[in-house]
């Protein structure tokens, strides 16, 4: 039997209206922010050609605590970069393994490797912030490029790619460069979750920065000016936090005018992921612990997307349970369109980053990860963020 407009109830109109509004916001969020990396890649397809004599000095900084194996495996890639004027500063952050011996051996092979240390007996809330501060003060160059001991750059062009925005027109106003750091792949389910979560978060913070709303970076691939660090008194005001040496610092200093992103293939810094779900939960809790201290505008912007996403799925379910046939058909149609848009944007970026692409499992990650994140935030142990 044909259905006419006068047969449609007010409930159907309400569900359909909510469905369309939430759908439009979700599409807007993906098109404006998550697709930002894809837009950057289109506009920066041609690499910047710069003569070696035009390249400024760069200090690569690594804080290492009990990283004997990772330094043995990954440090040569940092020391073998195709860049004419750089140094690598490794801070031995109170290691109790053979990190000191490994670093000592490398110093005999590489003259541009410099070592400093945080004493084992140092009693500070965040020894990593102290380690990074020592390295910054020891750096001979204006540009500081940060990574971790368990990271390896995509290629020997990493420094060139990350420093590129600091060369050329208007470079003097740029203070911060945000890069991306994916995790190595494995076949287990935990690894798949970690990599999708990292990819989505990466596309979000890079896309927001590209759209003029920078709010965080990751210390595995981050560059900024030494002069800015000193002018802003370094990590002053952040020392009571267990973490935040990267995201909270960037949230405090980054602006639309002084922050740029780099999302080229050679700019990546690959990292070792956690191998068990329990380890990842601890890491995720630590990362989330500082998010309540982001700027209010950042918190509102970040909170609106998962809120509308949750309401979107709830409205879809209500359309299936309470709606008429045409409301159900509309819900199916918009659900499929949103999924195709989502997969198209995410997979395009994933391919360019050399990561795996995703199928229908995107929907499960899309539903479960915000719920899991909300659970971790609501069950954060007391005194886990600040230490007084």
C-alpha positions in Angstrom: 0.0 0.0 0.0 1.4 3.4 -0.9 2.2 5.8 2.0 1.2 9.4 1.8 2.7 12.4 3.6 -0.4 12.7 5.8 0.1 9.2 7.1 3.6 10.0 8.5 3.5 10.6 12.3 5.2 13.4 14.2 7.5 10.8 15.7 8.7 9.9 12.2 9.3 13.6 11.4 11.2 14.1 14.6 13.4 11.0 14.1 14.1 11.9 10.5 14.9 15.5 11.4 17.3 14.4 14.1 18.8 11.9 11.8 19.5 14.4 9.0 21.0 17.0 11.4 23.3 14.5 13.0 24.3 13.1 9.6 25.1 16.5 8.3 27.4 17.4 11.3 29.2 14.0 11.0 29.8 14.5 7.3 31.0 18.1 8.0 33.4 16.9 10.6 34.9 14.3 8.3 35.1 16.6 5.3 36.6 19.5 7.3 38.9 17.8 9.8 39.5 14.1 9.1 40.1 14.8 5.4 42.5 17.6 6.2 45.5 15.3 5.6 44.2 14.4 2.2 43.8 18.0 1.3 47.4 18.7 2.5 48.7 15.9 0.3 47.0 17.3 -2.8 48.4 20.8 -2.2 51.9 19.6 -1.3 52.3 16.9 -4.0 55.4 18.5 -5.3 58.3 18.3 -2.8 60.1 21.5 -2.0 63.5 21.7 -3.7 66.1 23.3 -1.3 69.8 23.4 -1.7 71.8 22.0 1.2 73.3 25.3 2.1 69.8 26.7 2.7 68.9 24.0 5.3 69.1 25.2 8.9 70.7 23.2 11.7 68.4 20.7 13.4 68.8 19.0 16.8 67.1 15.6 17.0 66.2 14.8 20.6 65.5 11.4 22.2 64.8 10.6 25.8 65.7 7.0 26.6 64.9 5.0 29.7 66.0 1.4 29.7 66.0 1.3 25.9 69.1 -0.8 25.3 67.5 -3.0 22.7 65.6 -0.2 20.9 68.6 2.1 20.7 70.6 -0.8 19.2 67.9 -1.4 16.6 66.7 2.1 15.7 69.4 4.7 16.6 71.4 4.0 13.4 68.4 5.3 11.3 68.5 8.6 13.2 72.3 8.9 12.8 72.2 8.1 9.1 69.9 10.8 7.9 70.6 12.6 4.6 70.9 16.0 6.1 74.0 18.3 6.1 73.8 19.9 9.5 72.2 18.1 12.4 73.0 16.5 15.7 71.3 13.7 17.7 71.0 14.3 21.4 70.1 11.2 23.5 69.2 11.7 27.2 69.8 8.7 29.3 66.8 9.1 31.6 68.0 7.1 34.7 68.4 3.8 32.8 69.3 0.7 34.8 70.1 -1.5 31.9 72.9 -1.3 29.4 71.7 1.9 27.7 74.8 3.8 28.8 77.1 1.2 27.3 75.2 1.2 24.0 75.3 5.0 23.7 79.0 5.1 24.6 79.7 2.6 21.8 77.8 4.8 19.3 79.6 8.0 20.3 82.8 6.4 19.0 81.3 5.9 15.6 79.2 9.1 15.1 80.6 12.5 15.9 77.2 14.1 15.7 75.8 12.0 18.5 75.8 13.7 21.9 74.7 12.2 25.3 73.5 13.7 28.5 71.7 12.1 31.4 69.2 12.3 34.2 70.7 10.7 37.4 69.1 7.5 38.5 68.4 9.1 41.9 66.6 12.1 40.5 63.2 12.5 42.3 60.9 14.4 40.0 57.3 13.9 39.0 58.0 13.6 35.3 61.7 12.7 34.6 61.0 12.8 30.9 60.2 16.5 31.0 63.5 17.0 32.9 65.3 14.9 30.3 63.9 16.9 27.4 64.7 20.2 29.1 68.3 19.1 29.6 68.5 18.2 25.9 66.9 21.4 24.8 69.4 23.5 26.8 72.2 21.4 25.4 71.0 21.7 21.7 73.2 23.8 19.4 70.4 24.5 16.9 67.3 26.5 16.8 65.1 23.7 15.4 64.3 20.8 17.7 63.0 17.5 16.3 61.6 15.1 18.9 61.1 11.3 18.7 61.3 8.3 21.0 63.9 5.5 21.4 61.4 2.9 20.0 60.8 4.9 16.8 62.4 4.7 13.4 61.9 7.2 10.6 60.4 6.1 7.3 63.5 7.0 5.4 66.7 9.0 5.6 64.7 12.0 4.3 62.8 12.4 7.5 64.6 15.5 8.8 64.3 17.2 5.4 60.6 16.6 5.3 59.9 17.8 8.8 62.0 21.0 8.5 60.6 21.9 5.1 57.8 24.3 6.5 60.5 26.3 8.2 62.1 27.3 4.9 60.8 29.8 2.5 58.1 32.5 2.6 56.6 33.3 6.0 58.8 30.7 7.7 59.8 33.1 10.5 56.3 33.1 12.0 56.1 29.3 12.1 57.0 27.8 15.4 55.6 24.3 15.5 55.5 21.4 13.0 53.2 18.4 13.7 54.1 15.1 12.2 52.4 11.6 12.2 53.7 8.5 13.9 52.0 5.2 13.0 52.6 1.9 14.7 54.1 -1.2 13.2 51.6 -3.8 12.1 50.9 -7.2 13.5 48.2 -9.8 12.9 46.7 -9.8 16.4 43.4 -8.1 17.3 45.0 -5.7 19.8 47.3 -4.4 17.2 44.5 -3.7 14.8 42.6 -1.7 17.4 45.7 0.3 18.4 46.5 1.1 14.8 43.0 2.2 13.9 42.7 4.3 17.0 46.1 5.9 16.3 45.2 6.6 12.7 41.9 8.3 13.6 43.5 10.4 16.3 46.3 11.3 14.0 44.0 12.4 11.2 42.0 14.3 13.7 44.8 16.4 15.3 46.5 16.9 12.0 43.3 17.8 10.2 42.2 20.2 12.9 45.7 21.9 12.9 45.5 22.2 9.1 42.1 23.8 9.5 43.4 26.4 12.0 42.6 24.6 15.3 45.8 22.9 16.5 45.4 21.3 19.9 48.1 18.5 20.3 51.0 16.7 18.8 52.9 13.5 19.6 56.4 13.4 20.9 57.3 10.6 18.5 57.3 13.1 15.7 57.2 16.8 16.6 59.4 19.8 15.8 59.5 23.3 17.3 61.8 26.2 17.8 64.2 26.3 20.8 63.6 30.0 21.2 59.8 29.4 21.6 60.5 26.8 24.2 62.7 29.1 26.2 60.4 32.1 25.8 57.4 30.1 27.1 59.5 28.9 30.1 59.6 25.3 28.8 57.4 22.9 30.7 56.7 25.4 33.5 53.2 24.8 34.7 53.1 21.3 33.3 55.6 19.7 35.8 52.9 18.5 38.1 51.5 16.2 35.3 52.9 12.7 34.8 52.7 13.2 31.0 51.9 16.1 28.7 55.4 16.9 27.5 54.0 16.8 23.9 50.2 17.2 23.8 49.7 19.6 26.7 52.8 21.7 25.6 51.4 21.9 22.1 48.0 22.7 23.4 49.4 25.7 25.3 51.7 27.1 22.6 50.2 26.2 19.2 48.1 28.7 17.3 46.6 29.0 13.8 49.4 31.3 12.8 52.4 29.5 14.2 51.6 25.8 13.6 51.8 23.7 10.4 51.6 20.0 9.6 53.6 17.6 7.5 51.9 14.5 6.3 54.2 13.2 3.5 55.2 9.5 3.4 58.9 10.3 4.2 57.9 12.4 7.2 56.6 9.4 9.2 58.2 8.1 12.3 57.1 4.5 12.9 56.8 3.2 16.5 56.5 -0.1 18.3 53.0 -0.7 19.7 52.0 -2.3 22.9 51.6 -6.1 22.6 48.8 -6.7 25.0 45.4 -5.2 25.7 46.4 -4.4 29.4 49.5 -2.6 28.3 47.5 -0.5 25.8 44.9 0.4 28.4 47.7 1.7 30.7 49.1 3.7 27.8 45.7 5.0 26.7 44.8 6.1 30.3 48.1 8.0 30.5 47.4 9.8 27.2 43.8 10.6 28.2 44.8 11.8 31.7 45.8 15.2 30.5 42.9 15.8 28.1 40.7 17.5 30.7 43.4 20.2 30.9 43.2 21.2 27.3 41.9 24.7 26.5 38.1 25.0 26.9 37.6 25.6 23.1 39.6 22.4 22.4 37.5 20.3 24.8 34.3 21.6 23.3 35.4 20.9 19.8 36.7 17.4 20.7 33.6 16.5 22.7 31.1 17.5 20.1 32.1 14.9 17.6 31.8 11.7 19.8 28.6 13.2 21.3 26.9 13.6 17.9 28.3 10.3 16.8 26.7 8.5 19.8 23.4 10.4 19.2 23.6 9.4 15.5 23.8 5.7 16.2 21.1 6.0 18.9 18.8 7.8 16.4 19.4 5.1 13.8 18.4 2.4 16.3 15.3 4.4 17.2 14.4 4.7 13.6 14.6 0.9 13.2 12.6 0.2 16.4 10.0 3.0 16.4 10.0 4.5 12.9 7.8 3.7 9.9 9.0 2.0 6.8 10.1 5.2 5.2 12.0 6.3 8.3 13.8 3.0 8.4 14.7 3.3 4.7 16.1 6.8 5.3 18.1 5.5 8.3 19.6 2.7 6.1 20.4 5.2 3.3 22.2 7.7 5.5 24.0 4.9 7.4 25.4 3.5 4.2 26.3 7.0 2.8 28.1 8.0 6.0 30.0 4.7 6.1 31.1 5.1 2.5 32.3 8.6 3.1 34.1 7.5 6.3 35.8 4.6 4.6 36.8 6.7 1.6 38.4 9.4 3.6 40.2 7.1 6.1 41.4 4.6 3.6 42.7 7.3 1.3 44.9 8.6 4.1 45.8 5.1 5.3 47.1 4.2 1.8 49.2 7.3 1.6 50.7 6.5 5.0 51.5 3.0 4.0 48.9 1.5 6.5 46.2 -1.1 6.0 42.8 -0.1 4.7 39.6 -0.9 6.4 36.3 -2.4 5.5 33.0 -2.8 7.4 35.0 -3.2 10.7 35.2 0.6 10.7 31.7 0.7 12.0 32.6 -1.4 15.0 35.6 0.7 15.8 33.4 3.8 15.3 30.9 2.6 17.9 33.2 0.9 20.5 36.2 3.1 20.7 34.3 6.3 21.9 32.5 4.1 24.5 35.8 2.6 25.6 37.4 6.1 25.8 34.5 7.4 27.9 34.8 4.5 30.2 38.6 5.1 30.7 38.0 8.8 31.4 35.2 8.1 33.9 37.2 5.5 35.7 40.5 7.4 35.8 42.2 6.6 39.1 42.5 9.6 41.5 45.9 11.3 41.5 46.7 9.6 38.2 47.1 12.9 36.4 48.7 15.3 38.8 51.3 14.6 41.4 51.8 17.2 44.1 
